[in-house]
Amino acid sequence: MQKQASCNHFTKYKLEQIGNLIKTNFTNCDNAKQQKCESDVEKWLCIECGFFGCSRNSNNQCSLKHNQQTNHPISINNNSFSIWCYNCDNDLETIVEETDNKAQKEKINKFIDNMKNLLFKKLKQNKPIQSIQQFQQIQQQQPSNQEIKQQITQQLNYTPKQVFGLRNLGNTCFFNSVMQCLNATESLNQFYLDYKKFNFSSSNNSNIQNDEDDDWTTVETNKQIKQQVRPKSSKQSINQIYQNFLLNSRKSKGLVDPIDLFKSIQVVQGRFRSMAQQDASELLRCLLDALSTGEENTNIGRINKTKTNGKPKRTIVENIFGSYLCNYLECLDCGFISRTFDFCLDYTVQIRKSKGLINQRFEQEYSEITNEELKDVIVPYLHNSILVQKNNNPPKIDQQKQYNLSVIDCLDAFTEYEELNQKNNYFKCEQCAKQGKKSGRALRKFFFYDLPQVATIILKRFQQKSAGRFEKVTEQVEIPETIYLEDYTILKGEPSQTVEEIKSQKFQYQLYGVVVHQGTMTGGHYVSYVKHKENNQDHWFYFSDSNFKEVSLKQALSNQAYILFYERV
């Protein structure tokens, strides 16, 4: 975002008026009772009305929302004395450094000094502090949770056993990048690595337990390849081969040859037999489908044996990655509402912002979905629960962004209301047809339902243009480390709960894997950034086929992401 070179938004304020607004005891956010705001995050004071709220780095972003609602531009931090102008999207001290106008510099510096002294005098009424510098030193010795989180973890001086490179078999970087992210999916690994309990081999998998005679192909170094007798893929299921891959890779010396697993994918899907560059998202879908089908065929991992409406989640893969998309349609002529629930293993979203269309027919932001509306609708796993949907979905308040677009923008656009008419996706209402009426106008919206343990978000980097030609979308998309999906989800609750209690649910997801496509449509390369835990600390690694190295979180987030892996926490 372009930063302003100067600021005049502070000039309308008088110190006497500001002094009357400053509180002498800074504690909880003014919205804490309504929104259960965090007590240990940074907070900012609006110098126009005295609102005291959570920073934009918090979950609720109360100060930022207050600015959007009131257009009050200036706030001051009670800990650091930093003064922020929302209209300029910068702090005043930085603006002073960037401006070349000496008169403007003096004016801003004078305002900063006066504000700091004013705030310090108010704080001194409750705290025996002698100077501003002493106060700031005390505050700096007590870092916030956000500051602690942003501290760089000390890099490892060794390679963890779950970190390894993958040999490129010939244009298989798309496969290797996906496998590195799946290798870090702990919930899936817990199932497949427990080979004594879940054994897919008809021969008791004796080759896995024998460390001295591994029936596998490993790579010790780039120059020396240790090739042993491979098992015949035709005699092994893809689940057994995937299990072997995980077990034996953790006994490798940093590099692994994944040829058996890739060959098993080629057997399942002929499109991957040409050894040409392929789409990483298609590979991911095919692999997960194959693992799920194989798991059902072997009767292992069927953890949902009870009958249920709709497609049930029967396998480990479906329970980890599976979710449902609710396609909501509302006829604007007769008010008839239609819902269908479709199973999916990922969310594929366009790289764009929301157009901002909302459903004005609803007066309440949230409402319970009545039994009448669910008549003749197959809702998976409903049982005796009640469902609540968010009716109005206005565009979210923009956060402080490094780039023009974020993943949150793309999710907003994917789940926004879309008007269907005769010119745009003509809609024919079955209720109007029964009454002999003509229809053609409707609202459509997607909701998430029964959220997965791992939310896989695919950003549509490759889009079809005119004359059937595909082009790559190269726009940089900001990747948040943490996302919340409750605003996009049909919420489920007990009949004894109120709508207010149900809508207070939080669905927090933490990023652990990023697949990146580098280059163009005609000549590109896939790499991945993956988070592994070691000694209870998060460590991010960069993988490019056989090469890998530890990197910072900032490096992992500043790339043209294609596939994102978020795990529910």
C-alpha angles and dihedrals in degrees: 000000000000112000123218120249094216141008134219099167093100096057095086094062125093120207093228092058092046092050091057090056100047113103119224094216118049110196128121129019114261088241095050096109095051100037104025091237120198114263098209102055128099115277133201133206120220106224092204101057106003097247110162113202149156120279125254088258091066127088096253099036091206097171093050092048090049090055092049092050098044105022089227099156108195129067132165128212114235094213107040098024087230113157117214128197110203093193091057092035091223142087118261095240091058090046089054090055093049100047122087095197107106094197090052091048092054092047094051093043091052091051091048093051093047092049094049092049092047093050092044092054091053093049092047090063088073102025127055095229121147102202144012090244091055091050093050091048090054091049092048090055088060106059119196124242089257092055092048090050092052094052112114113252113233109258120248120252092209139044115256115231092246092056117084142135126250124224115240107239092195119304090349098128088112088061095043094051092053093045091055090057093046089048087061095048097109097188091056093043093052088062100043097039091056089079094158090063099032106037114171093180121100089207095056089258092266092166092065096055094050106084093183097055109034111181091215143094116252134169118223098183138354090260102037119056118191105209120186133173109298121216114248107260091213090066095048131066119234088247092059091047091049090048090050090049092056095042098046097039088064089059094049126104098244101296132068135189107222096189096124093053093045091049090053089055090050089054091052097042120029092198089078095055096084093072089224122135109283139189115274093211092054090050091052093051093047093048095048092046091050093049091048094048092046091049091053092048092054092045091232121136099013094150096163108060098152118101116254138170118263125011107331124214100245104160136056091248092053092047093050101041103016125107139149131246115212112210105208119197125180121186110225092204102054104008094241112159125210127189131185126179119213126186118236139172097208144013114244110197134179121243099246143095127261118269090219101238111155133184105255092182090081119075095187123067091218129026139173116253104236126223089245090060090050094051110130090003120125106222114183117231095358100134110150096335126113125229128225125192132194105239103188117050108178118177112284120247110267115252125216099280136189090205135035094249134041134188087253089059090052092050090049090053093046093053100036125115115269124195116228118202141146091287097042119045096325112232126206115199114219091206092055090047091056090054092047093248129135119239137176109148123089144146120237128194137165122228128187116234132189094006120225129243089238116036110204112198118192116197110211099239093159114059132172115245131181121325092018092292119147123218132185119243104224098181113132113243121200112236116211115211090219128034133180119214103186093100090061097042137091100234123222125212144160121272089245092059126090124231089252091056093047096048091053089075115120125208106193122184129190124208117241106154138038126183112200129195113209125195131010138312092269098042121021144138133212123223132166140213114210135182120223127181118230124170088355091300130112117243123183121212133193116220127194107168106286094357123084139160139171115263138176126265089248091059091050093052099046101073139092095270119205105172124024126195117204122180121207114245 
